[in-house]
Amino acid sequence: NGNLTGSSQFFSDELFYNDVATQSLRFDDGSSPYLTKTFGSDGTGSGATCTVSCWVKRTTISNADQWFFCAGASSPAWILGFRTADTLAFGDDDGNPFVTVTDRVFRDTSAWYHIVLTVKTSESANANKYKIYVNGELQTTTFSGTAADTLLGANVVHNVGRYPTGSSYFDGYMAEVNFVDGLALDPTYFGETKNGVWIPKTPNVSEYGTNGFRLKFDQVGVGTASTSTIGADTSGKTNHLTSSGIAASDCAMPDSPENNFATLNPLYYLTASTHLSEGNLQLTHEATAHRANAGTMFSKTGKWYFEVRNKTDTAGSSVALGVGLQDISKNLVYATGADNYIFYSNNNNARTALNTTVVTWSTDGTHAPDAGDIIQVAYDADSGKIFFGIDNTYYAADAGADGNPATGDNPSATLSTTIDYIPFVGTYNNEATANFGQDDTFAGAISSAGNTDDNGKGVFKYAPPSGFLALCTSNLPELTIGPNSATQADDYFNTVTYTGNGGTLAVDGFGHQPD
């Protein structure tokens, strides 16, 4: 289908990485977010030679153009980003659009992609003037129009996260953004392959050039450019960028190429798509039908914890959350349907549903979340025990306030351990914001509490019960065969291509002896 899975998928050891790209900046297109700087003079490369390197995690696909690196005001402007068709494109929008466009599409909203653009217009072949790499691999592109020097690094406005005129905002996360003015560098200057996985490394850049910059996104200040705001340039060139439409809660997020966190999945939903925002952590829906979105990751083993903030408790509104069956039929239902377990509140009625059986805990609102309450889920996949809490009080199956995830006593329910579950959050005429460990402010709604799990991962409003962990790749169980294991996939499977006309042939290069 043309998809390309990004890095930081499903293995855990943090020692695997280089401790380079450990924070990100969240871009919520509904807030019109961007970083900007106008240079006072042309840079070293004069728009003819430069490099853009950045890590991105998409949250919306196939809905609109999303430009994330732009130079120049509208007509002309040179723009890099995703097209509506989910291809990557770079070009001049002034009568010469889409100079180079990838044949491959990028539709994975659970993964981080490393994108590198090199510009060297002195090359004779058009295909070499503008190159796009993803996760270290040169992409096959279609060239059109007329090649020319760009405006990247010129004395014009530069934007990270939007098209210059204030449209086509990027929606997602960005990390480790580098602009090198005057050098055309391939991806090995910013990343490396380790056991078959492309990972970030400290940029090997000798000179960023007059108008170059490096954005690590490790600050939480917003607004006017400075060393203490999110647009701080750490290249040594002091080319700091000013932010707009970005809140402190969007800054220095732990979701990163080196530790990928779960989010709500826009491709896995109940009945119809919902409105997801705030980096696919906030779900909003009107009173037309129940809606829900599943998470992007879970594990068959281990103990896992996440939180959901309920926005309102008005009549006619509801919130639902829990774990549901993982299957392609999207079996995410509120009160009917087999193999799911959820807690939900509707008109102040607190209820649970397990395998189509509905149990009402209360009808007077005593066990229902109020506006602003934090609902907690602690799920032990090994024992099947699941606990639901509200503001750090966990309720047992009989609605008693004596649930204890840390000891395993008095669970809300005990589920089958032979079924693969996945977390989900749903709403009806309401808004709910999830936190899988990347944002304990719930998009700035409350102050950070800074509680981490036993591994020191994630940030939560309430401390996760002992033994329960944030849903992120650093916490996922180690694989028997995987990038961070002694046993690699190519110890058992490999492909060797042959070109020839037949005859006697000795085949080698597999790296192992076939059975």
C-alpha positions in Angstrom: 0.0 0.0 0.0 3.0 2.3 -0.2 3.3 2.9 3.6 6.7 3.2 5.2 6.9 2.4 8.9 8.9 4.9 10.9 11.5 4.4 13.5 11.1 3.8 17.3 8.6 1.1 17.0 8.4 -1.9 19.3 11.5 -2.5 21.3 12.5 -0.9 24.5 16.1 -0.6 25.7 16.9 3.1 25.9 20.6 2.3 25.6 19.9 1.4 22.0 19.7 5.1 21.3 22.1 8.0 21.4 20.2 10.4 23.7 19.9 13.0 20.9 16.2 13.3 20.0 14.4 12.9 23.4 11.9 15.8 23.2 9.4 17.0 20.6 7.2 19.9 19.9 3.4 19.3 19.4 1.8 21.2 16.5 -2.1 21.3 16.8 -3.3 22.7 13.5 -6.5 24.0 15.2 -4.2 26.4 17.2 -2.5 27.7 14.0 1.0 26.8 15.4 4.3 27.8 13.8 7.8 29.0 14.4 9.2 31.9 12.3 12.2 34.0 11.6 13.0 36.5 8.8 16.7 36.7 8.0 18.2 40.1 7.3 20.6 39.0 4.5 21.1 36.1 2.2 22.8 33.1 3.7 25.9 31.1 2.9 24.1 28.9 0.4 22.2 31.6 -1.3 19.3 29.2 -1.8 21.4 27.0 -4.0 23.0 24.7 -1.5 21.4 23.7 1.8 20.0 20.8 3.9 16.8 20.4 6.0 16.7 17.5 8.5 13.8 16.8 10.8 11.9 14.0 12.6 8.1 14.1 12.3 5.2 12.1 13.6 2.0 12.7 11.7 -1.4 12.8 13.4 -3.6 13.6 10.4 -3.5 12.1 7.0 -5.2 12.6 3.6 -7.2 15.7 4.6 -5.1 18.7 3.4 -1.7 19.9 2.5 0.6 20.0 5.6 3.8 22.1 5.0 6.3 21.9 7.8 9.3 23.8 6.4 8.9 26.9 4.2 11.0 29.9 3.0 9.5 33.0 1.4 6.2 34.7 1.5 3.3 33.5 -0.7 4.2 33.6 -4.5 7.0 32.8 -4.4 7.6 30.4 -1.5 9.6 27.2 -1.4 7.8 24.6 0.6 8.4 21.1 2.0 5.7 18.9 3.4 3.0 16.4 2.9 0.4 16.6 0.1 -3.2 15.7 0.5 -2.3 12.4 -1.2 0.2 11.7 1.6 3.2 12.1 -0.6 6.2 14.3 0.3 6.8 17.2 -1.9 9.2 20.1 -2.3 9.0 23.0 -4.7 8.2 26.6 -5.6 4.5 27.5 -5.4 4.7 30.4 -7.8 3.7 28.7 -11.1 6.2 25.9 -10.6 4.6 23.7 -7.9 5.8 20.4 -6.6 9.2 20.4 -8.3 9.9 17.0 -6.7 7.3 14.6 -5.3 7.8 11.2 -3.8 6.2 8.1 -5.4 5.8 6.6 -1.9 3.1 7.7 0.5 3.4 8.2 4.3 0.3 7.2 6.3 1.6 5.8 9.6 0.3 8.0 12.4 2.0 5.8 15.1 5.6 6.2 13.9 8.4 8.8 13.7 9.9 9.5 10.2 13.3 11.1 9.6 13.1 13.4 6.6 16.1 15.0 4.9 16.0 17.4 2.0 19.2 18.3 0.2 19.4 21.1 -2.3 22.3 21.5 -4.7 21.2 23.3 -7.8 24.7 23.2 -9.3 24.2 19.5 -10.1 23.6 18.8 -13.8 20.8 16.3 -13.5 17.5 17.5 -12.2 17.1 14.4 -10.1 20.2 15.4 -8.1 19.3 19.0 -7.5 16.6 18.2 -4.9 16.8 14.9 -3.0 14.4 13.6 -0.4 15.4 10.9 2.1 13.2 9.1 4.6 14.7 7.0 7.4 18.1 7.2 5.6 16.8 5.9 2.2 16.8 8.1 -0.9 13.2 8.3 -2.2 12.1 7.8 -5.8 10.6 11.0 -6.9 8.9 12.6 -9.9 10.4 15.8 -11.1 8.4 18.5 -12.9 8.7 22.1 -13.8 12.0 24.0 -14.0 14.8 23.7 -11.5 16.0 26.9 -9.9 17.7 28.3 -6.8 15.4 28.2 -3.8 14.7 30.7 -1.1 15.9 28.5 1.7 18.5 30.5 3.7 17.7 33.7 1.7 16.8 37.0 3.3 13.1 36.1 3.5 10.7 34.8 6.2 11.2 31.2 7.2 8.4 29.1 8.8 8.5 25.8 10.6 5.0 24.2 10.8 3.0 26.1 8.3 2.6 27.6 4.8 3.7 31.3 4.8 0.2 32.8 4.4 -1.2 31.1 7.5 -2.8 28.1 5.8 -1.8 24.4 5.5 -0.5 24.0 9.1 1.3 20.8 10.1 -0.5 18.6 12.5 1.7 16.3 14.6 5.0 16.3 16.4 8.4 17.5 15.3 11.8 16.8 16.8 15.5 17.6 16.1 15.0 20.2 13.3 18.2 21.2 11.5 18.7 23.7 8.7 22.2 23.8 7.3 22.9 26.8 5.1 25.6 26.2 2.5 26.1 22.4 2.7 24.2 19.6 1.0 24.5 16.8 3.5 23.1 13.3 3.2 21.2 11.6 6.1 24.3 10.0 7.6 25.2 13.3 9.0 22.1 13.2 11.2 21.3 9.5 11.7 22.7 6.0 11.6 21.5 2.5 11.1 21.7 0.2 14.1 20.7 -3.4 13.8 18.5 -2.5 10.9 16.8 0.5 12.5 17.4 4.2 11.5 18.0 6.2 14.7 19.1 9.8 15.5 22.7 10.8 16.2 24.3 14.0 17.2 24.5 16.1 13.9 27.9 15.9 12.3 27.8 19.4 10.9 31.0 21.3 10.6 29.3 24.6 9.8 25.6 25.6 9.9 26.2 28.7 7.8 25.0 32.2 8.2 21.3 31.4 8.4 21.5 27.9 9.7 19.9 26.6 13.0 19.3 23.5 15.1 16.0 23.2 17.1 16.1 20.6 19.9 12.8 21.7 21.4 14.0 21.2 25.0 12.7 24.6 26.3 9.2 25.4 27.5 9.1 29.2 26.9 6.9 30.4 24.1 6.7 33.6 22.1 9.6 36.0 21.3 12.7 34.2 20.2 15.4 33.6 22.9 17.6 30.9 24.3 14.9 30.0 26.8 11.9 29.6 24.3 10.9 26.7 22.2 12.5 28.2 19.1 16.0 28.3 20.6 18.7 27.7 18.1 21.5 25.4 19.6 23.7 25.4 16.5 25.8 28.3 17.8 24.5 30.7 15.2 21.9 32.3 17.6 19.2 32.2 14.8 16.4 31.7 17.3 12.8 31.4 16.0 9.7 33.1 17.5 6.7 30.8 18.2 3.0 31.5 17.7 0.0 29.3 18.4 2.1 27.1 20.7 1.5 26.7 24.4 4.0 25.7 27.1 2.1 22.3 27.3 3.1 21.6 23.7 6.8 22.0 24.4 9.5 19.6 25.4 7.1 16.6 25.2 8.6 13.2 25.9 7.1 11.6 22.8 10.1 11.4 20.6 12.0 9.4 18.0 13.9 7.7 20.9 10.7 6.9 23.0 7.5 6.7 21.0 4.3 7.1 23.1 0.8 5.8 22.3 -1.8 8.2 21.0 -5.3 7.8 19.8 -5.5 6.2 16.3 -7.4 8.2 13.7 -7.5 5.1 11.6 -9.1 2.8 14.2 -12.4 4.1 15.4 -16.0 3.2 16.3 -18.6 3.7 13.5 -17.2 6.9 12.1 -14.2 9.1 12.5 -14.1 11.7 15.3 -12.4 15.0 15.7 -9.0 14.3 17.2 -6.7 17.2 18.2 -3.8 18.0 20.5 -1.5 15.5 19.0 -4.3 12.8 18.8 -4.8 12.9 22.5 -8.1 14.9 22.6 -11.3 13.5 21.3 -14.3 15.8 20.7 -17.7 14.8 19.4 -21.2 16.2 19.1 -24.4 14.5 20.1 -25.1 12.5 17.0 -23.7 9.1 17.9 -21.2 7.5 20.2 -17.7 7.7 18.9 -14.4 6.1 20.1 -10.8 5.8 19.0 -8.4 3.0 19.9 -4.8 3.6 21.0 -1.8 3.0 18.7 -0.1 0.4 20.9 -0.5 -2.1 23.7 1.1 -5.3 25.0 -0.1 -8.8 25.6 2.0 -8.9 28.8 2.9 -6.5 31.6 1.0 -3.8 33.6 -0.1 -0.6 32.0 -1.5 2.7 33.1 -3.1 5.7 31.4 -5.4 8.6 32.4 -8.3 10.4 30.7 -9.6 13.9 31.7 -13.4 14.3 31.4 -14.4 17.8 30.3 -18.1 18.0 31.3 -20.7 16.2 33.3 -23.8 17.9 31.8 -26.9 16.0 31.0 -26.7 14.2 27.6 -23.0 13.9 27.7 -20.9 10.8 28.3 -17.3 9.6 28.4 -16.1 6.0 28.0 -12.8 4.3 28.2 -11.1 1.0 28.8 -9.8 -1.9 26.7 -11.4 -3.6 23.8 -10.8 -6.5 21.5 -8.1 -6.0 18.9 -9.6 -6.9 15.5 -10.1 -5.5 12.1 -13.9 -5.1 12.7 -13.1 -2.3 15.1 -15.1 -3.8 17.9 -15.1 -0.6 20.1 -18.6 -0.4 21.6 -20.0 1.2 24.7 -22.4 -1.3 26.2 -22.8 -4.2 23.8 -20.5 -6.5 21.9 -18.3 -9.3 23.0 -14.8 -9.2 24.4 -14.5 -5.6 25.7 -14.4 -4.0 29.1 -15.2 -0.4 29.6 -16.1 2.1 32.2 -18.5 4.8 31.1 -20.6 7.6 32.5 -23.8 8.8 30.9 -26.1 11.4 32.5 -24.2 10.8 35.8 -24.9 7.1 35.7 -21.7 5.3 36.3 -21.6 1.9 34.6 -19.3 -0.9 33.4 -19.8 -3.3 30.5 -18.1 -6.6 30.3 -18.9 -8.9 27.3 -22.3 -7.3 26.8 -23.2 -7.4 30.5 -23.9 -3.9 31.9 -23.5 -3.2 35.6 -24.7 0.1 37.0 -22.5 1.3 39.8 -24.6 4.3 40.6 -27.4 6.5 39.3 -26.8 9.5 41.6 -23.4 10.5 40.2 -21.4 9.3 43.2 -19.2 7.1 41.0 -19.4 9.2 37.9 -16.7 11.6 36.9 -17.4 15.3 37.4 -16.2 18.0 35.0 -12.4 18.1 35.1 -12.0 14.7 36.9 -9.2 12.4 35.9 -10.3 8.8 35.2 -7.5 6.2 35.6 -7.1 2.8 34.0 -4.6 0.3 35.4 -4.6 -3.0 33.4 -2.6 -6.1 34.3 -2.4 -8.1 31.1 -0.8 -11.1 32.8 -3.6 -11.6 35.4 -6.4 -10.0 33.4 -7.3 -7.7 36.3 -8.4 -4.2 35.3 -8.9 -1.3 37.7 -10.8 2.0 37.1 -10.2 5.0 39.3 -11.4 8.6 39.6 -9.0 11.1 41.1 -6.9 8.3 42.7 -9.8 6.3 44.2 -10.1 2.9 42.6 -13.4 1.1 42.5 -14.0 -2.7 42.8 -16.5 -4.7 40.8 -19.1 -4.1 43.6 -18.5 -0.3 43.3 -16.7 -0.3 46.6 -13.9 2.2 46.9 -11.3 -0.4 47.9 -9.6 -1.3 44.6 -5.9 -1.6 44.9 -3.9 -2.1 41.6 -0.6 -2.3 43.4 -1.6 -5.4 45.4 -4.1 -6.7 42.8 -6.9 -6.7 45.3 -10.5 -5.9 44.4 -10.3 -5.3 40.7 -13.1 -3.7 38.7 -13.1 -6.9 36.7 -10.9 -9.8 35.7 -10.7 -10.3 31.9 -9.6 -13.2 29.8 -5.8 -13.5 29.4 -6.2 -15.3 26.0 -7.6 -12.2 24.3 -5.5 -9.3 22.9 -6.9 -6.0 24.1 -6.2 -2.4 23.1 -7.0 0.8 25.0 -9.6 3.2 23.8 -11.4 6.4 24.7 -14.9 7.5 23.6 -17.3 10.4 24.0 -20.8 11.5 23.2 -21.6 15.2 23.2 -18.4 15.7 25.2 -14.6 16.1 25.1 -12.0 13.8 26.7 -8.3 14.1 26.7 -6.0 11.1 27.1 -2.6 11.0 28.7 -0.5 7.9 28.0 2.4 9.5 29.7 3.3 12.4 27.4 1.2 15.2 28.7 -0.1 15.4 32.3 -1.4 18.9 31.7 -4.0 17.5 29.4 -3.3 20.1 26.7 -2.8 22.8 29.3 -6.0 22.3 31.2 -4.3 21.7 34.5 -0.8 22.2 35.9 1.8 19.5 35.6 2.2 17.1 38.5 5.2 15.3 37.1 4.6 11.8 38.4 6.5 9.1 36.6 6.2 5.4 36.5 8.6 2.9 38.2 11.0 3.2 35.2 11.0 7.0 35.4 9.0 7.2 32.2 6.1 9.4 31.4 4.4 12.3 33.3 1.1 11.8 35.0 -1.4 13.6 37.2 -1.4 10.7 39.7 1.5 8.4 40.4 0.9 5.1 38.5 0.4 2.2 40.9 3.5 0.3 41.7 4.5 -1.9 38.8 2.2 -0.2 36.2 4.0 1.6 33.3 3.4 4.3 30.7 2.5 3.1 27.2 5.7 3.9 25.4 8.3 1.9 23.5 10.9 2.2 26.2 8.6 0.2 28.5 7.5 -2.4 26.0 8.8 -6.0 26.5 12.0 -6.9 24.8 11.6 -9.0 21.7 13.2 -12.5 21.3 14.0 -11.5 17.8 14.4 -7.8 17.3 16.7 -4.8 16.7 17.9 -4.7 20.3 18.3 -8.5 20.7 21.3 -10.8 20.2 19.1 -12.7 17.8 18.3 -10.8 14.6 15.7 -11.4 12.0 18.3 -12.0 9.3 19.7 -14.9 11.4 16.6 -16.8 10.1 15.5 -15.1 7.0 17.3 -13.1 4.2 16.9 -12.4 0.5 19.6 -12.5 -2.1 18.9 -11.3 -5.5 20.4 -12.8 -8.7 20.6 -11.5 -12.2 21.8 -13.9 -14.9 20.8 -16.4 -17.5 20.6 -19.6 -15.4 23.0 -22.5 -15.5 25.0 -23.7 -12.5 24.8 -21.2 -9.7 26.3 -21.1 -6.2 24.2 -18.9 -4.0 25.7 -17.3 -0.9 25.4 -14.0 1.1 22.5 -15.1 3.2 24.4 -14.8 6.5 23.2 -18.2 7.7 22.9 -21.8 6.5 19.5 -22.6 5.1 17.8 -25.6 6.6 
